[in-house]
Amino acid sequence: MREVNVLVTGASGGIGGATAELFASKGATVYITDIDDAAGERRAHELGPTVHYRRLDVTAESDWQAVTSDMDRAGHPVRVLVNSAGAAMKAPLTQTTLQQFRGMIDLNLVGTFLGLRAAAAAMVNGGAVINISSLRGVLATAGLGAYGASKFGVRALSKVAALELADRGIRVNTVCPGSIDTEITASSDFAADDVEAYVQSIPMKRRGSPMEVAKAILFLAGDDSSYVTGIDLLVDGGTAAGVRTPEKQT
C-alpha cells in the first residue's frame, strides 16, 4: 500500500480508527478525519509520521472540499476513501422524532453522498471507495428504523456510484459489519439489550473486532479486489446467512 493516499472519516476510534491503523501499518499515507479534534490529533500522533489529522464534519460540503484540496496541495491526492463516520440510535418509529430521523439520515447517508462526490472529483486517476453500511442495512431490525433506513440507503447509493464511476476506474463497495465491539453499542440506547443472548444467536458465537472489519476494508481497497465493485461484503459472523432452528435442551 506504499504511495497510496487514504482518507478515513470517523477515524478517532472504532472501525475508522482500526482502519487507519491498518493502512498506516502497510505504509500508506493516511489522513484521519473526525469532529473530535483532541482524539483525532492524539490518534494521528500515535500512528506515526505518515498519518495526518484533519477536522471534517461529513455533513458539511465545504469541509470535504477543504480536506481533499489540502491533500492535493500536500502532494497526497486521494486514492482510497473510507466513509466510516456514523452513529446509531435505538427507538421505535413512533417514538422517533423528526429531528432524530433527519439526524441519522444526514450523518450516515448524506455524509456518504458528500464523500462520494468529493472522491469522484479528486480521483482523477481512479481509486477505491469503501462505504460502511451495516448488517442492519441488510436485515431490517425492530427499534432501528432511522438507523436502518440510513444504512439501507448507503448500500443503494454505493451501487449507483459503482455503476456511474466504473468507466473512470473508481471502484465503490460497501462493508456491512454485524455486531462489532465499538463505542456505538455501549451507548445508553442499547442498555436494555440482552447482549449475551444476542451473541449466542450469532453463528460464530462472538462479536467481531474493529480490526476484523478493517481487514475487509483493506481487501476492497487493494489490488486483490481489482475486479470487484458494487458489492456488499458482510462481516457479521454468519448472521445474515440464514436462520438456524433452535434445538430442545435435554
N, C-alpha and C positions, 0 to 999 in steps of 0.2 A: 504493500500500500504506500510505499515511499513516493513522494512527489504528488500525492493525492491530497486535495484540499477538501476538508469535510466541515459542514456546518450542522450542528446538532442543537435543536431547540429543547428547552426544558431540561438543561443538562447539568444543573447543580446537584442532582441526586437521582435516585430511582433508575428507570430504564435508560433515560438520557445520559445520566452520569456514567453508568456502566458502559454505554456505547462509546462515549468519549474516551473512557479509559482504554477500551479495547482497540479502538482505532489508533490512539496515541502509541500503544504498545507495538503496533505494526509499523510505526514510522511515519504515519500520516500527519499532516498539519491540520490541527483541529481547532475550530472556533466554537467554543461552547457559549450558548446564549441562555438568558433567563431574565426574570424581573427581580430576582433576589441577588442584588449586586454583591453583597458580602459573601454569600455562599458560592456564587459563581466565580468570583475572583479567588477565593480560597481553593476551589476545586482546580482551577487552571494552574495555580501555583503548585499544587500537589502533583499534578500530572506532568509538569516539566516544561522546558522551553519551546516545544513545538505546539503547545496548547495556549490559546488566547481566549480571553473572556470579552464579550460584548453584550451590552444590555439590549434585549429585544422583547418587546411586547408583541406577540404574534398576531394580535388583533389590530395592530397599527401598521398601515401600509407604509408610512414614512419610515418606520423602524426597519422594515425589510429592505427598503431602498438604501438606507444608511449603512446597514451591515454588509450587504453584498457589494456596495461601492467601496467600503472600507477594505474589504478583502481584495478587490481588484487593485486598489492603489498599493496595497502591500505586496502585490505580485502573487496573490493566492486566490485566483478565481475559483468559484465554487465548482467542484466536480461531483460531490456527493452531498445531498441534503437529507437529513433525518428529521422528520417532523414528529417530535416526541412530546412537545409541550401539551398538557391537557389536564383535566380534572374530572372527578366523578361526584355524583350526588345520588343519594337513595331516598326516594319518596314516591308514594302512589301518585298517579297522574292527577287525581282530584285534590291532592294536597301540594301540588307543584305550582308555584306562582309563575305568571308570565315572565317576570324578571329572571327567575331561576332558569326557566326553559331557554329563554334567549341567551342567558349567560353560558349555558352548556353549548348551544349551537355556535355562539360567537367564538368561544375559545377553541373548542375541539374541531369544528368544521370550517368556520370562516378562517381561522388561523391556518389550517391546512391549505385552503384555497389560496390565500395570500402567499404562502410559501411556495406552492406550485407555480404561481405566476412569476414570483421572483426568481425561482430556479430556471424557468423557461427562458427568461430574459438573460440570465447570467451564463447559462451553459451553452456557449456558442460552439463548443467542440464536443458536445454530447455530455452524458453523465448519468447519474442514477439518483432517483428519489425514492426514499422508503418512508411511507406514511404509517404511523402507528394507529391502528384501529383497536379492536378488542374482540375477544370471544363474544362479548355482549353486543357486538356489531354483526354477529353471525347468528347467534341464538338469542331470541327475544327473552327478556328476563323481567318478571314482575318486580316493580319497585324501581326499575332503572329505565323508565321511559325516556326522559330527557337525554340521559347519557347514551342509551342505546340508539336513539334517533340520530344523535350526532355521529356515533361511530358507524352505524349503517351507512350514513351519508359519506363518511370518509372512504369507505370501500367503493361506493359508486363513483365518487369524484376521481378516485385513483384510476379506475378502469377507463373512464373517459380520457383522462390525461395520458394514459398509456397508449391509447389509440391515436390521439392527436399529436403526440410528440415522438412517436416511433420513428418517423422518417427523418428526424433530426438527431437520432442516436441517443435519445434520452429515454431511459427505461424507468417505469414507475410501478412499484409494487407495494403491497401492504402486508404488514405483520400484525397478527391478531393474537395478542397474549391472553392466556387464561388467567388463572389465579396466581399472581406473582407477588412475592413478598416485598411490597413497597409501602411508602408512606400513605398512599391513597386509601388503601383498605384499613389503615389504622385510624382513620378519622372517626368522629363520633357518629356519622351517618350509618356506619356499619357495626356499631357497638352491640346491637341486639342479635347479630348473626351468630349462628352456631357454627363457628369456623371448623371445629373438629369434625362435625358431621359432614360439612361440605367437603373437607379434604378427603374423607373416606369415600365420597361419591366420585372422586377423580380416579380414573382407571389406574394411574401410576401412584396413587395414594400419597401424594405430597404436593406442595406448592412449588412453583418454579422460582428461579432466582433471576434478578435483572440481567446478570451476565449470560444466562442461557438465552434470553431474548436478544441480547446484544450480538451473540454469535450468529443468530439467524439474520440479523440486520447486516452484519459483515458479509455474509454469503451473498445477499442480494445486492450489495454494493460493489462486489468484486467481479473479476473476470470469470470466475467459476459459474456465474449465472448470466453470462453474456447473451444468452438466447432466451432469457426469462423476463417477461414483462406482463403486467396486468393481472398478476396472481395475488391470492390471499394465502399467506403462509401462517398457519395456526401453530402456536407454541402453547399448548394447553394440556399436556399430559394425557391426551386422548379423549377429552370430554366431548368434543364435537363429533367423534367418530360414530356415536350411536348410543343406544340405551342397553344397559345390562339388567336382566331380570333378577331382583334380589332372591336369594335362596333362604328357605326357612332355617332358623337356627335350632339345632338339636341339642 
